[in-house]
Amino acid sequence: MALRTGNGRCAALLMTVAVAAGVLTGCQSIADAASSSGCDGTESRVKKLESYGVLGTRPEGAVIPQGFEDLESGCWQDSGEAQLFASRTYVFPGDKAEVTAYYRTVAEQEGWRLSRTSRAASEEGQLSGLCFTIAKADKATALDVSFLTKEILDAEERKPGPEFDSGSGYRVEITAAADDSPADCSD
């Protein structure tokens, strides 16, 4: 009796071997990886992040730089962990201390609580940014106010507009893990 094989059976056999190898080695198959995206179905949670008022407020004199006019939001996945975000970028002609004082007041009025790490750094004059967690509803959400450098913008492949020459560029960003794990403020 002759064994008859064709391209279809070879392909099926190879696919079976590939899936079995993935299971035995702990790797996901391509089909499993595509269907288990941590960003699937997160649109309503991203909209919630966009709705926080702190994103749309800024100290008097702060401007929205060219190329950063839109509220940026979405979900990105890196190393298997999905992260939701909503952010705005501004440039302020004053100093960083004014920016941090402004956002500390506005954020706390909206129910955010300054992390211990940010409080200590602020008191020591190390103004690289602030991190807050929401005090009431969603403990898996964090608010970051961070100052931008040329290196950060280069890494993001963003070209700073002329406004960045006249002051401190900074970003107000609200983030949450797609899986509701706790906010990351390094308390």
N, C-alpha and C positions, 0 to 999 in steps of 0.2 A: 504494500500500500504506500503510495507516494504522498509525501506531505506537501501540500500546496500552500505557498505563502504569497502574499501580495503586499503592496505598499501600505494598504490600510491596516493590515494585521501587524506589520512591523511598527507602524506609528503607534498603534494601540499598545503594543508590547513595550515600546520605549517610554510611553507616557506612564504606564503602570510602574515600570522600574523607577522612573523619576519621582513619582509620588511616594512610592515605598521608600526610596532613599531619603526623601525629605522627612518622612515620618520617623525613620530610624535614626537620623542625625539630628532631629529637633528643628530642622529648617522648615519653613512654610513653602508650600507650592506656590507658583505664580498665581493661580486662581484663588487660593486662600488669601494671599497677601492683598490682592486687589479687592476682595470682598470684605476684608476686615479693617478697612480704613477707619481710623479713629476720628476722621473729620466728617464721616457720613452722618447726616441728620443733625448737624450742629448749627444750622442757620438761625434758628430762633434764639439760641444762646448767644450767638454773635450779635444779633440785633439787640439783645438785652445789654451787652457790653457797650454798644454804640449809644445807648440811651442815657448813660450816666452824664449828668450835667457838667461835671468837672472837665470833660473833654472839650467842651465848647467855650469855656471861660479862660480868660487870660488877663494878666496885669495890664493896666493902662500903658500904652506905648508898644506893647508886643504886637508883632505883625506875623502874618502867615507868609512864609517865603515862597518865591516862585518855584514851581515844581512840587509843592507840598500842599496845594489848595484843598485837596479832598481828604475827608476822613478816611483813613486806611483801616480796613478790618478784614477779618477772615479767619481761616484755620490753616495751620501748616503742621506738617508732621516730620519729625526728625528722630531717627533712631527708635522708631516705633511709638514714640510719645506724641500725641496730638496736642497742640496748643492753640487756644482761641485768643484773638487779640482785637483791639480797637485803639487807634492812636491818632494823635494830631501833633504836628511839628510847628514850632514857633521860633521867632528870634526876638530877643528883648534887648533894648539898648542900654539898660542899667546893668547892675551887677547880679551875680548868681544868688547872693543873699536875699535880694528883693524877690526874686522868682521863688525861692524856697519858702520864704515867709508868706507870700501870697498863696501858694498852693497848700501850704500847711493849714492855713485858715479856711480856704474854700473846701478842701477835702474833709476836714473835720466837721464842717457844717453839713456836709452831705452824708456823714456817718462813717467815714473812713478813720481808721486808727493808725497812727504813725508807728512803724516797727521800732523795737528797741535799738536795733542796729542803726537805723537811720537817725534816730534821736541822738544817739551817742556821737555819730559822725558829724551831725549838724552842730552839736554843742562844742565839738573840737575844731570846728571851722573847716572840716573836710567836705566840701560841697560838691561831691560828684553826682549827687542825686538823692531822692527820697523814695521810700517804699512804704506803702500803706496796705492794710487789709481792711476789708469791710467789717465794721463792728457788729452789724445786725444780721442780715439775711444770708449772704453767701460767703462763707469762710474760705471757699475755694477760689476766690477772686482777689487779685492784687492790683494796686495802682502804683505805677512807677513814674516819677518825674526825673528824667535823666538828661544830663548835658551832653551835647553832641560834639564830637571832635572831627577833624578832617579825616582821621583814620577810620572812624566809625562810618562816616558817609562814604568813604572810598570802598570799605568792605561791603557796604550795601549797594555799591555801584550807583550812588546818587551824586549828582553834581550840585554842590551848594550854590545857591544864587547869590547875588551881590549883597543881599540883606545880611548874610552871615558875617560879612566884613564889619558890620556896624554894631555888633553886639553878641550876646550869648545865644547860640542855638540850643534848643532843648525840645524834648519829646515828652508828651503826656500820654501814657499808655496803660490800658487796663487789660489784664491777661487772666486767663483761667485755663486750667488743664481740662481737656475734653472729657476726661474720666472722673471729674470732680475731686481729684486729689487736692490736698491742702495747698493754699497759696504759698508761693516761694519768696519769702522776704528775708530768709536767713536770720530768724529771730534767735 
